[in-house]
């Protein structure tokens, strides 16, 4: 089997539901031209990957990617993963674009084998609990109401994205704990809103409230800052979500003693191959590798990675609408279609 073409179909995507992240960050997007990247082969098997950045990805495919892939064996995923890293040295691909070809190649391999990708990866589970990952709401009272709705809808755990105000966020962390009781796992995500001093302040409040993890309070450019934070707070730091370098950068966080857990994902860590490298690296240190983001690609990762515990399900609205892939029991079931299964009902 050989690659005969790489194409990007531009598709109109509707605006996402109105929401916001913390102060200073945009939230929902307007309607955009997304893209479906397709890897075509001489045997008629086609793999695909989806992006909301269709115009940018189409340009990268036209200028850098297509010529390098045509004629190659699509099942040589390790080689092609390294080819994308070589091209990245010249182009500096956006972090969300780096793994798209890899996702398409896994989709292609699954279709060729007649198996869902998580089975090709080895398979570990058939279902996983989801946690409700909030956007930013207007008041403590609204957060408490949203939390009640999430628990009633079957979510067994809740992660906060709050305002980026250290005192207000610390207060929210403790009031939510008091509201839901001690048995509901809670997490906090700072969305890189703080410097080191404010990160320590919020981290101590979240630790006092018994939060499961403390995620990305600062930008992830300085591993040293995260090491110093880890020395000052008694809560596991969930690190390396948005940093470049896939497993290499993640390894630096671990070696520095800054990682209580690590992030992995297909979108930001070099596709499925990069995500699995991170998961295996973390496992060698007895660390969890929690999958970042929702969607069917990340669901495959959740089913294949032993050292992950949750599927991240974003809740955008109030009233809360449960993501279709999450059942009333709070579980996400393993995708069953061959390949990724982008068109599988429920996704």
LOGU-236384 format. One record per residue (C-alpha): residue number from 0; residue in three letters; chain; x, y, z. Coordinates in nm, 2 decimals, padded with zeros to 4 digits. Layout:
% LOGU-236384
ATOM/n/res/chain/xx/yy/zz
ATOM/NUM/ALA/A/X/Y/Z $
...
This chain:
% LOGU-236384
ATOM/n/res/chain/xx/yy/zz
ATOM/0/UNK/A/00.00/00.00/00.00 $
ATOM/1/UNK/A/00.13/00.35/-00.09 $
ATOM/2/UNK/A/00.01/00.70/-00.03 $
ATOM/3/UNK/A/-00.11/00.86/-00.35 $
ATOM/4/UNK/A/-00.23/01.20/-00.22 $
ATOM/5/UNK/A/-00.29/01.41/00.08 $
ATOM/6/UNK/A/-00.59/01.65/00.06 $
ATOM/7/UNK/A/-00.78/01.89/00.28 $
ATOM/8/UNK/A/-01.15/01.95/00.22 $
ATOM/9/UNK/A/-01.26/02.28/00.36 $
ATOM/10/UNK/A/-01.59/02.26/00.54 $
ATOM/11/UNK/A/-01.80/02.53/00.70 $
ATOM/12/UNK/A/-01.83/02.47/01.08 $
ATOM/13/UNK/A/-02.10/02.66/01.28 $
ATOM/14/UNK/A/-02.01/02.88/01.57 $
ATOM/15/UNK/A/-01.96/02.70/01.90 $
ATOM/16/UNK/A/-02.20/02.76/02.19 $
ATOM/17/UNK/A/-02.14/03.10/02.35 $
ATOM/18/UNK/A/-01.91/03.07/02.65 $
ATOM/19/UNK/A/-01.60/03.23/02.80 $
ATOM/20/UNK/A/-01.28/03.11/02.96 $
ATOM/21/UNK/A/-01.11/03.31/03.23 $
ATOM/22/UNK/A/-01.06/03.69/03.22 $
ATOM/23/UNK/A/-00.83/03.78/02.93 $
ATOM/24/UNK/A/-00.90/03.47/02.72 $
ATOM/25/UNK/A/-01.15/03.44/02.44 $
ATOM/26/UNK/A/-01.40/03.16/02.46 $
ATOM/27/UNK/A/-01.64/03.05/02.20 $
ATOM/28/UNK/A/-01.54/03.09/01.83 $
ATOM/29/UNK/A/-01.75/03.22/01.54 $
ATOM/30/UNK/A/-01.83/03.01/01.24 $
ATOM/31/UNK/A/-01.50/02.90/01.07 $
ATOM/32/UNK/A/-01.37/02.71/00.78 $
ATOM/33/UNK/A/-01.26/02.38/00.92 $
ATOM/34/UNK/A/-01.09/02.10/00.73 $
ATOM/35/UNK/A/-01.09/01.73/00.68 $
ATOM/36/UNK/A/-00.74/01.61/00.61 $
ATOM/37/UNK/A/-00.74/01.29/00.41 $
ATOM/38/UNK/A/-00.45/01.05/00.33 $
ATOM/39/UNK/A/-00.53/00.85/00.01 $
ATOM/40/UNK/A/-00.38/00.52/-00.09 $
ATOM/41/UNK/A/-00.35/00.31/-00.41 $
ATOM/42/UNK/A/-00.56/00.04/-00.25 $
ATOM/43/UNK/A/-00.85/00.28/-00.19 $
ATOM/44/UNK/A/-00.83/00.30/00.18 $
ATOM/45/UNK/A/-00.85/00.66/00.31 $
ATOM/46/UNK/A/-00.76/00.79/00.65 $
ATOM/47/UNK/A/-00.89/01.12/00.78 $
ATOM/48/UNK/A/-00.84/01.37/01.06 $
ATOM/49/UNK/A/-01.05/01.68/01.15 $
ATOM/50/UNK/A/-00.95/02.03/01.24 $
ATOM/51/UNK/A/-01.12/02.37/01.30 $
ATOM/52/UNK/A/-00.82/02.53/01.12 $
ATOM/53/UNK/A/-00.89/02.42/00.77 $
ATOM/54/UNK/A/-00.72/02.71/00.58 $
ATOM/55/UNK/A/-00.40/02.69/00.78 $
ATOM/56/UNK/A/-00.38/02.31/00.75 $
ATOM/57/UNK/A/-00.45/02.32/00.38 $
ATOM/58/UNK/A/-00.16/02.56/00.33 $
ATOM/59/UNK/A/00.07/02.34/00.53 $
ATOM/60/UNK/A/-00.03/02.04/00.32 $
ATOM/61/UNK/A/00.02/02.22/-00.01 $
ATOM/62/UNK/A/00.36/02.37/00.08 $
ATOM/63/UNK/A/00.52/02.11/00.31 $
ATOM/64/UNK/A/00.34/01.78/00.37 $
ATOM/65/UNK/A/00.19/01.63/00.05 $
ATOM/66/UNK/A/00.52/01.61/-00.14 $
ATOM/67/UNK/A/00.69/01.44/00.15 $
ATOM/68/UNK/A/00.43/01.17/00.20 $
ATOM/69/UNK/A/00.34/01.07/-00.15 $
ATOM/70/UNK/A/00.48/00.73/-00.24 $
ATOM/71/UNK/A/00.54/00.63/00.12 $
ATOM/72/UNK/A/00.39/00.33/00.30 $
ATOM/73/UNK/A/00.10/00.46/00.53 $
ATOM/74/UNK/A/00.15/00.18/00.77 $
ATOM/75/UNK/A/00.50/00.30/00.86 $
ATOM/76/UNK/A/00.36/00.53/01.12 $
ATOM/77/UNK/A/00.67/00.57/01.32 $
ATOM/78/UNK/A/00.87/00.68/01.02 $
ATOM/79/UNK/A/00.60/00.92/00.91 $
ATOM/80/UNK/A/00.57/01.06/01.27 $
ATOM/81/UNK/A/00.94/01.14/01.25 $
ATOM/82/UNK/A/00.90/01.29/00.91 $
ATOM/83/UNK/A/00.65/01.53/01.05 $
ATOM/84/UNK/A/00.90/01.63/01.32 $
ATOM/85/UNK/A/01.16/01.69/01.05 $
ATOM/86/UNK/A/00.92/01.91/00.86 $
ATOM/87/UNK/A/00.83/02.09/01.18 $
ATOM/88/UNK/A/01.20/02.20/01.22 $
ATOM/89/UNK/A/01.16/02.40/00.90 $
ATOM/90/UNK/A/00.79/02.51/00.93 $
ATOM/91/UNK/A/00.72/02.53/01.30 $
ATOM/92/UNK/A/00.38/02.38/01.26 $
ATOM/93/UNK/A/00.11/02.50/01.50 $
ATOM/94/UNK/A/00.08/02.26/01.79 $
ATOM/95/UNK/A/-00.27/02.15/01.68 $
ATOM/96/UNK/A/-00.15/02.07/01.33 $
ATOM/97/UNK/A/00.15/01.86/01.42 $
ATOM/98/UNK/A/-00.04/01.53/01.49 $
ATOM/99/UNK/A/-00.31/01.55/01.22 $
ATOM/100/UNK/A/-00.13/01.33/00.97 $
ATOM/101/UNK/A/-00.07/01.08/01.25 $
ATOM/102/UNK/A/-00.43/01.06/01.34 $
ATOM/103/UNK/A/-00.53/01.01/00.98 $
ATOM/104/UNK/A/-00.27/00.73/00.95 $
ATOM/105/UNK/A/-00.42/00.55/01.25 $
ATOM/106/UNK/A/-00.77/00.59/01.11 $
ATOM/107/UNK/A/-00.64/00.44/00.78 $
ATOM/108/UNK/A/-00.47/00.15/00.96 $
ATOM/109/UNK/A/-00.79/00.08/01.16 $
ATOM/110/UNK/A/-01.00/00.07/00.85 $
ATOM/111/UNK/A/-00.75/-00.15/00.67 $
ATOM/112/UNK/A/-00.76/-00.39/00.97 $
ATOM/113/UNK/A/-01.13/-00.37/01.03 $
ATOM/114/UNK/A/-01.07/-00.27/01.39 $
ATOM/115/UNK/A/-01.13/00.04/01.61 $
ATOM/116/UNK/A/-00.80/00.23/01.68 $
ATOM/117/UNK/A/-00.81/00.15/02.05 $
ATOM/118/UNK/A/-00.79/-00.22/01.97 $
ATOM/119/UNK/A/-00.49/-00.16/01.74 $
ATOM/120/UNK/A/-00.32/00.03/02.03 $
ATOM/121/UNK/A/-00.36/-00.28/02.25 $
ATOM/122/UNK/A/-00.68/-00.20/02.43 $
ATOM/123/UNK/A/-00.72/-00.17/02.81 $
ATOM/124/UNK/A/-01.09/-00.10/02.88 $
ATOM/125/UNK/A/-01.43/-00.08/02.72 $
ATOM/126/UNK/A/-01.57/00.21/02.92 $
ATOM/127/UNK/A/-01.43/00.50/03.13 $
ATOM/128/UNK/A/-01.59/00.76/03.37 $
ATOM/129/UNK/A/-01.63/01.12/03.24 $
ATOM/130/UNK/A/-01.57/01.43/03.45 $
ATOM/131/UNK/A/-01.76/01.75/03.38 $
ATOM/132/UNK/A/-01.51/02.02/03.27 $
ATOM/133/UNK/A/-01.67/02.36/03.31 $
ATOM/134/UNK/A/-01.63/02.68/03.12 $
ATOM/135/UNK/A/-01.62/03.01/03.31 $
ATOM/136/UNK/A/-01.95/03.11/03.47 $
ATOM/137/UNK/A/-02.05/03.44/03.63 $
ATOM/138/UNK/A/-02.07/03.38/04.00 $
ATOM/139/UNK/A/-02.01/03.13/04.28 $
ATOM/140/UNK/A/-02.38/03.06/04.29 $
ATOM/141/UNK/A/-02.39/02.98/03.93 $
ATOM/142/UNK/A/-02.10/02.74/03.96 $
ATOM/143/UNK/A/-02.27/02.56/04.25 $
ATOM/144/UNK/A/-02.59/02.53/04.04 $
ATOM/145/UNK/A/-02.39/02.40/03.75 $
ATOM/146/UNK/A/-02.22/02.14/03.97 $
ATOM/147/UNK/A/-02.56/02.02/04.10 $
ATOM/148/UNK/A/-02.68/01.98/03.74 $
ATOM/149/UNK/A/-02.36/01.79/03.64 $
ATOM/150/UNK/A/-02.40/01.55/03.93 $
ATOM/151/UNK/A/-02.77/01.49/03.85 $
ATOM/152/UNK/A/-02.68/01.42/03.49 $
ATOM/153/UNK/A/-02.45/01.14/03.60 $
ATOM/154/UNK/A/-02.10/01.30/03.60 $
ATOM/155/UNK/A/-01.90/01.17/03.89 $
ATOM/156/UNK/A/-01.64/01.44/03.91 $
ATOM/157/UNK/A/-01.61/01.81/03.82 $
ATOM/158/UNK/A/-01.32/02.03/03.70 $
ATOM/159/UNK/A/-01.33/02.40/03.74 $
ATOM/160/UNK/A/-01.22/02.66/03.48 $
ATOM/161/UNK/A/-01.26/02.98/03.68 $
ATOM/162/UNK/A/-01.19/03.36/03.65 $
ATOM/163/UNK/A/-00.81/03.39/03.68 $
ATOM/164/UNK/A/-00.85/03.60/04.00 $
ATOM/165/UNK/A/-00.65/03.42/04.27 $
ATOM/166/UNK/A/-00.86/03.52/04.57 $
ATOM/167/UNK/A/-01.19/03.46/04.39 $
ATOM/168/UNK/A/-01.07/03.13/04.24 $
ATOM/169/UNK/A/-00.94/03.01/04.58 $
ATOM/170/UNK/A/-01.27/03.10/04.74 $
ATOM/171/UNK/A/-01.47/02.92/04.47 $
ATOM/172/UNK/A/-01.25/02.60/04.51 $
ATOM/173/UNK/A/-01.34/02.59/04.88 $
ATOM/174/UNK/A/-01.71/02.68/04.85 $
ATOM/175/UNK/A/-01.76/02.41/04.58 $
ATOM/176/UNK/A/-01.60/02.15/04.81 $
ATOM/177/UNK/A/-01.83/02.25/05.09 $
ATOM/178/UNK/A/-02.12/02.23/04.86 $
ATOM/179/UNK/A/-02.07/01.89/04.71 $
ATOM/180/UNK/A/-01.91/01.72/05.01 $
ATOM/181/UNK/A/-01.60/01.52/05.05 $
ATOM/182/UNK/A/-01.68/01.23/04.82 $
ATOM/183/UNK/A/-01.70/01.41/04.48 $
ATOM/184/UNK/A/-01.36/01.43/04.31 $
ATOM/185/UNK/A/-01.28/01.79/04.22 $
ATOM/186/UNK/A/-01.01/01.93/04.00 $
ATOM/187/UNK/A/-00.90/02.29/03.92 $
ATOM/188/UNK/A/-00.76/02.43/03.59 $
ATOM/189/UNK/A/-00.59/02.77/03.60 $
ATOM/190/UNK/A/-00.58/02.81/03.22 $
ATOM/191/UNK/A/-00.23/02.96/03.26 $
ATOM/192/UNK/A/-00.37/03.27/03.44 $
ATOM/193/UNK/A/-00.12/03.32/03.72 $
ATOM/194/UNK/A/00.24/03.39/03.80 $
ATOM/195/UNK/A/00.43/03.18/04.06 $
ATOM/196/UNK/A/00.32/03.37/04.37 $
ATOM/197/UNK/A/-00.05/03.36/04.28 $
ATOM/198/UNK/A/-00.02/02.99/04.17 $
ATOM/199/UNK/A/00.11/02.91/04.52 $
ATOM/200/UNK/A/-00.19/03.09/04.68 $
ATOM/201/UNK/A/-00.45/02.91/04.47 $
ATOM/202/UNK/A/-00.28/02.58/04.49 $
ATOM/203/UNK/A/-00.28/02.59/04.87 $
ATOM/204/UNK/A/-00.65/02.66/04.88 $
ATOM/205/UNK/A/-00.72/02.37/04.64 $
ATOM/206/UNK/A/-00.50/02.14/04.84 $
ATOM/207/UNK/A/-00.68/02.24/05.16 $
ATOM/208/UNK/A/-01.01/02.16/04.99 $
ATOM/209/UNK/A/-00.88/01.81/04.88 $
ATOM/210/UNK/A/-00.87/01.86/04.51 $
ATOM/211/UNK/A/-00.75/01.57/04.30 $
ATOM/212/UNK/A/-00.52/01.78/04.08 $
ATOM/213/UNK/A/-00.40/02.13/04.00 $
ATOM/214/UNK/A/-00.37/02.20/03.63 $
ATOM/215/UNK/A/-00.18/02.46/03.43 $
ATOM/216/UNK/A/-00.18/02.75/03.67 $
ATOM/217/UNK/A/00.11/02.91/03.47 $
ATOM/218/UNK/A/00.22/02.90/03.11 $
ATOM/219/UNK/A/00.44/02.59/03.06 $
ATOM/220/UNK/A/00.75/02.76/02.93 $
ATOM/221/UNK/A/00.94/02.74/03.26 $
ATOM/222/UNK/A/00.99/02.40/03.40 $
ATOM/223/UNK/A/01.18/02.56/03.69 $
ATOM/224/UNK/A/00.88/02.76/03.79 $
ATOM/225/UNK/A/00.67/02.45/03.81 $
ATOM/226/UNK/A/00.94/02.28/04.01 $
ATOM/227/UNK/A/00.93/02.56/04.26 $
ATOM/228/UNK/A/00.55/02.55/04.27 $
ATOM/229/UNK/A/00.56/02.18/04.34 $
ATOM/230/UNK/A/00.78/02.24/04.64 $
ATOM/231/UNK/A/00.54/02.49/04.78 $
ATOM/232/UNK/A/00.20/02.32/04.74 $
ATOM/233/UNK/A/00.06/01.99/04.87 $
ATOM/234/UNK/A/-00.14/01.90/04.56 $
ATOM/235/UNK/A/-00.05/01.70/04.25 $
ATOM/236/UNK/A/00.04/01.93/03.96 $
ATOM/237/UNK/A/-00.10/01.82/03.62 $
ATOM/238/UNK/A/00.15/01.94/03.37 $
ATOM/239/UNK/A/00.27/01.96/03.01 $
ATOM/240/UNK/A/-00.07/02.02/02.84 $
ATOM/241/UNK/A/00.02/02.29/02.60 $
ATOM/242/UNK/A/00.40/02.27/02.59 $
ATOM/243/UNK/A/00.57/02.18/02.27 $
ATOM/244/UNK/A/00.80/01.88/02.24 $
ATOM/245/UNK/A/00.56/01.59/02.32 $
ATOM/246/UNK/A/00.73/01.33/02.53 $
ATOM/247/UNK/A/01.06/01.51/02.53 $
ATOM/248/UNK/A/00.93/01.82/02.71 $
ATOM/249/UNK/A/00.71/01.60/02.94 $
ATOM/250/UNK/A/01.03/01.41/03.04 $
ATOM/251/UNK/A/01.18/01.74/03.16 $
ATOM/252/UNK/A/00.88/01.81/03.38 $
ATOM/253/UNK/A/00.91/01.46/03.53 $
ATOM/254/UNK/A/01.29/01.48/03.58 $
ATOM/255/UNK/A/01.25/01.82/03.75 $
ATOM/256/UNK/A/01.01/01.67/04.01 $
ATOM/257/UNK/A/00.74/01.91/03.88 $
ATOM/258/UNK/A/00.49/01.64/03.77 $
ATOM/259/UNK/A/00.23/01.49/03.99 $
ATOM/260/UNK/A/00.05/01.38/03.67 $
ATOM/261/UNK/A/00.10/01.46/03.31 $
ATOM/262/UNK/A/-00.13/01.56/03.02 $
ATOM/263/UNK/A/-00.15/01.37/02.70 $
ATOM/264/UNK/A/-00.37/01.42/02.39 $
ATOM/265/UNK/A/-00.38/01.37/02.02 $
ATOM/266/UNK/A/-00.44/01.74/01.95 $
ATOM/267/UNK/A/-00.14/01.89/02.13 $
ATOM/268/UNK/A/00.11/01.61/02.16 $
ATOM/269/UNK/A/00.18/01.49/01.81 $
ATOM/270/UNK/A/-00.12/01.28/01.73 $
ATOM/271/UNK/A/-00.20/00.93/01.87 $
ATOM/272/UNK/A/00.17/00.82/01.84 $
ATOM/273/UNK/A/00.29/01.12/02.04 $
ATOM/274/UNK/A/00.01/01.07/02.30 $
ATOM/275/UNK/A/00.10/00.71/02.35 $
ATOM/276/UNK/A/00.47/00.79/02.39 $
ATOM/277/UNK/A/00.38/01.03/02.68 $
ATOM/278/UNK/A/00.15/00.77/02.84 $
ATOM/279/UNK/A/00.43/00.50/02.84 $
ATOM/280/UNK/A/00.68/00.75/02.96 $
ATOM/281/UNK/A/00.46/00.85/03.26 $
ATOM/282/UNK/A/00.38/00.48/03.33 $
ATOM/283/UNK/A/00.75/00.41/03.37 $
ATOM/284/UNK/A/00.75/00.66/03.67 $
ATOM/285/UNK/A/00.42/00.54/03.81 $
ATOM/286/UNK/A/00.25/00.86/03.70 $
ATOM/287/UNK/A/-00.09/00.90/03.55 $
ATOM/288/UNK/A/-00.13/01.04/03.20 $
ATOM/289/UNK/A/-00.46/01.21/03.19 $
ATOM/290/UNK/A/-00.61/01.26/02.84 $
ATOM/291/UNK/A/-00.68/01.63/02.76 $
ATOM/292/UNK/A/-01.00/01.72/02.57 $
ATOM/293/UNK/A/-01.30/01.54/02.45 $
ATOM/294/UNK/A/-01.40/01.39/02.12 $
ATOM/295/UNK/A/-01.37/01.05/01.96 $
ATOM/296/UNK/A/-00.99/01.05/01.90 $
ATOM/297/UNK/A/-00.93/01.11/02.27 $
ATOM/298/UNK/A/-01.19/00.85/02.35 $
ATOM/299/UNK/A/-00.97/00.59/02.17 $
ATOM/300/UNK/A/-00.67/00.70/02.38 $
ATOM/301/UNK/A/-00.88/00.67/02.70 $
ATOM/302/UNK/A/-00.96/00.31/02.61 $
ATOM/303/UNK/A/-00.60/00.22/02.54 $
ATOM/304/UNK/A/-00.40/00.39/02.81 $
ATOM/305/UNK/A/-00.39/00.20/03.14 $
ATOM/306/UNK/A/-00.26/00.49/03.35 $
ATOM/307/UNK/A/-00.55/00.73/03.27 $
ATOM/308/UNK/A/-00.86/00.76/03.48 $
ATOM/309/UNK/A/-01.11/00.99/03.32 $
ATOM/310/UNK/A/-01.25/01.12/02.99 $
ATOM/311/UNK/A/-01.28/01.50/02.99 $
ATOM/312/UNK/A/-01.63/01.61/02.89 $
ATOM/313/UNK/A/-01.67/01.99/02.84 $
ATOM/314/UNK/A/-01.99/02.15/02.96 $
ATOM/315/UNK/A/-02.05/02.48/02.78 $
ATOM/316/UNK/A/-02.39/02.60/02.89 $
ATOM/317/UNK/A/-02.63/02.67/03.17 $
ATOM/318/UNK/A/-02.86/02.47/03.18 $
ATOM/319/UNK/A/-02.60/02.20/03.14 $
ATOM/320/UNK/A/-02.63/01.96/02.84 $
ATOM/321/UNK/A/-02.45/01.63/02.88 $
ATOM/322/UNK/A/-02.22/01.54/02.60 $
ATOM/323/UNK/A/-02.39/01.28/02.38 $
ATOM/324/UNK/A/-02.10/01.03/02.42 $
ATOM/325/UNK/A/-02.15/01.03/02.80 $
ATOM/326/UNK/A/-02.42/00.80/02.93 $
ATOM/327/UNK/A/-02.66/00.86/03.21 $
ATOM/328/UNK/A/-02.43/00.65/03.42 $
ATOM/329/UNK/A/-02.15/00.89/03.36 $
ATOM/330/UNK/A/-01.95/00.65/03.14 $
ATOM/331/UNK/A/-01.81/00.68/02.79 $
ATOM/332/UNK/A/-01.82/00.35/02.60 $
ATOM/333/UNK/A/-01.54/00.25/02.36 $
ATOM/334/UNK/A/-01.60/00.34/02.00 $
ATOM/335/UNK/A/-01.67/00.04/01.78 $
ATOM/336/UNK/A/-01.64/00.15/01.42 $
ATOM/337/UNK/A/-01.32/00.06/01.23 $
ATOM/338/UNK/A/-01.06/00.33/01.24 $
ATOM/339/UNK/A/-01.14/00.64/01.44 $
ATOM/340/UNK/A/-01.51/00.64/01.36 $
ATOM/341/UNK/A/-01.57/01.01/01.31 $
ATOM/342/UNK/A/-01.92/00.94/01.17 $
ATOM/343/UNK/A/-02.01/00.69/01.44 $
ATOM/344/UNK/A/-02.34/00.79/01.61 $
ATOM/345/UNK/A/-02.29/00.97/01.94 $
ATOM/346/UNK/A/-01.97/01.15/01.83 $
